[in-house]
Every structure is written in structure tokens, then in C-alpha cells.
């Protein structure tokens, strides 16, 4: 038996990319937004809801750009309604 077989394997940490700034971070540090067929675009705090998802980092500039441009809509392959935009605006992080 080799020496490497006795060492525990490092735990896998899933990596995701912010759709606005394209920075990569662990899945738990980013916020997932999900497009659902019946409820529109929702914030997914668990990261496990069914539907097409996109991730945003905790920078307020990324959230503002996601709301002001089509970046988030393109990533979710949908158009954002006014209700969706208000829901996202209410969940964005506070300015530093």
C-alpha cells in the first residue's frame, strides 16, 4: 500500500461564477437566482431549487448591473418582469 492511499482526500468545494463580473468563488459564497416556471425569478438561499439558475457575488455593483442590463436575463434565458426586478432589488446586499 502506498503512502498516498492512507491520506484522506480533500473535500470537493463546488465553484461557481458570478454572471456579471465573472469572478469564481465557492458556491456557498455566491447568491443563486433561479427561474421557475410558475413563480418567475426567485432568490434561492438553499441553492437547490429546481429551475435554471445564475449566480451573483456579494458586490452591490454586480447586483445593480444585473438589474440595469440584460446580463441576468440572458443568463436565465428569460425577460425580467417589474416584480422580478423588485424582488431582486429587495434582496441585494447593503452598500459597503
N, C-alpha and C positions, 0 to 999 in steps of 0.2 A: 504494500500500500504506500502511495506517495505522500509527501508532506502536505501537498495542496488538497488532498482529499479529506483531511481531517479538519481543515479550517471551515468555519461557517461562511456560506455565500452571502455577499452583501445584499441587502433588501433592495428590490427594484422600486424606484421612485418615478412614477409616470410624469413625463414632461409635456407641457402644452405651450402654445404660442399665442400671445396677445394679437388679435386681428388688426389692431391699429398700429402699434409701434413695432410689432414683430419680435419682441423680446421673448425669450424662452425661460420658463420657470416651472417649478413643480405644480402639479395640478391643483393641489390644496391652496396655494397662494394666489391663484387667479380666480376670478368670478366667472361662472358659467351662465350664459344666457341661452335659453332653449326656445325653439319654435315648436309650438304644439298645434295640432290640427284644430282644436276646439277653443283654446284659450289665448291664442296669439303668442307673442313673445313674452316669456316669463323669466324671472331670476330663478336660478336653480342652485340653492345653497348646498344641497347634498351632492350634486354632480352626477346624479343617477337617473334623472327623469328621462322618459322616452322623448325622442324628437331630435331634430337637427340642432346641434349646439355650436356655440362660439365662445371664446374666452376673452376677457378683458383684464388687464392688470389693474393695480390699485392707484394708478396715477389719474388724477382728475382730468388732466388734459386728454388722456385717451378716451375717457367717458364722454367728454364734451365733443371731441372729434367724431366719435361713433354716432352721437346724436345729430350732429350738424351735417355729416356727409353720408354717403351711401355705403361706407365700408361695412358696417354691421348688417345692413340689409342684404348686401351681396354675399356676405359670409353665411347668412341664414337662408339665403335664396328666397327672400320674401320682401314685401314692402312694409315698412313700419307704419302703423296707424298712429293717430294722435294719442290714443290710450296707451299704446306700447311705449311711445316716447315719454309720456308722463310717468309710467311705471318705472322705466329705466332711470329717468331723471331723479325720482324719489330715492332710488337705491344707490346712486353714485356716491363715492366717498367724499368726505368733507375736505375742503382745501387745506393745504399744509400751513 
